[in-house]
Amino acid sequence: MSYFKLHLQNESGVRIAEYLPDSSTLIWSDTKEEVIPRESGQPKNWNKITPTSPDKPAGKIKALKKIKIQMGFGCNYSCTYCSQNNLRTPLGDSAKVAVGKIPTFFSNMPKWFDGGENGRGLGVKLEFWGGETLLYWPAVVALTEQLRAKYPDLALALFTNGSLVKKEIVDFALKNRIHFNVSHDGPTFNEDRAKDPFEIPAQAENLHYLFKILSPEKLISFNATVSPKNNSLLKIRKYISDKLGVEPTQIVVTYALATPYDIPGLSYIAQKEKRQELINGLFKEMLSYYPFDMSLGMSDIFIHDFFESLRFGRTGEFVGQKCSMDLPSSLALDLEGNILTCQNVTAKGGHKIGHIDSFKDTKLATAYHWSQRRECVKCPVVQICKGSCMYLTDNLWQASCDQHFTWGLAYLALALHLLTDRLLIKIEGEAIRANTEEHSIDILFA
């Protein structure tokens, strides 16, 4: 692993800190003092990671903490950046087919799930995914009713584009405590996705009802896909709050970075020549709402996690992938019992890593833990980024790495500013991200 010189400037001049990501060591170069004093022990939620790769694949365990059920790839949208662009299936009678699979799927759950901490689902989050998940609503209902009867303590969540919401769906979600994650990109929705459901009266009415019913129970959030051209979470939240007629702070917004899963997705990637300008914009916006508004983005989570890595000296062996799907306790599967790399791939596309009938033989041989990537082991933001998409390769991986690197630098600059009241203006390293041509990076404008 590399170490880096971080040039931090204030009105009195530049001071250099030395940072070793693999050991989470950050010291002042002139005095060798720790920027954050180390504390003994480590947080209880840190566990050593088993790095996975095609050569040394990790397995899965029945003591699951996260379950992602892929209901099917039917979708009524064709978003240009979607990770499932090549997987969409005809809508047809897909919901009817999915319903028919539920009895066998549910009866087979003991083959791959131990029931959580108390046998009733405690400590486990189960997510319903599509395609557009609401196209499979009858199957979601059938499975939810059985899950709630046997595993009443499961945390349930569902991901949707929001265009097919109906009042009876909302009422069922409330009764069964299903958290709705509504995908919405704010002002660029029409450009990148389809007709904004907020601009279609019947759909807008149902979205208002969804928010009215689920928001008081903290069962709704909006998830935006951000990119260089649509990166202001403040603007995205304001757009949604205006449509719903509520104060922005009532809207919970999370985000995912646009990631190139195919050639069209490359148009959403941050270009190197624009990197510094983008980092400065991200930094200034995040700083503008510090102390962090817990309903906006995940800035508080990223910053708190980075501070903990320094305080307790988190080494690389405790850092898993950003998505957590490399963990033995995270499982993605379809209704036929095929175990998948993650919820965004199909068993027919080379990403079937096992089957519930031979669960112990499951091997995640389709992905790379960040420690197996030459870029990551020489990256100054690996403790923040945690490896981008674990299954991408070649030019798509490189572009994904570039995107997450840019956002990671903005978070690093913000964390260091909050720690030192200085601006991170430059990073120097022997070979940043294994790139022998890049030995220094300009970050914030001085």
HUJO-V724308 format. One record per helix or strand of 3 or more residues. SS is the DSSP state (H for helix, E for strand). FROM is the first residue (numbers start at 1). TO is the last residue. Records with the same first field share a line. If there is no record, write none. Layout:
# HUJO-V724308
SS = FROM-TO ; FROM-TO
This chain:
# HUJO-V724308
E = 4-10 ; 13-20 ; 25-28 ; 66-70 ; 125-129 ; 155-160 ; 178-183 ; 220-227 ; 253-257 ; 330-334 ; 338-340 ; 352-355 ; 423-429 ; 440-442
H = 94-107 ; 109-111 ; 133-150 ; 167-175 ; 186-192 ; 197-199 ; 201-217 ; 233-244 ; 248-250 ; 263-268 ; 272-288 ; 299-312 ; 316-318 ; 347-349 ; 356-361 ; 370-372 ; 376-378 ; 382-385 ; 394-420 ; 432-434
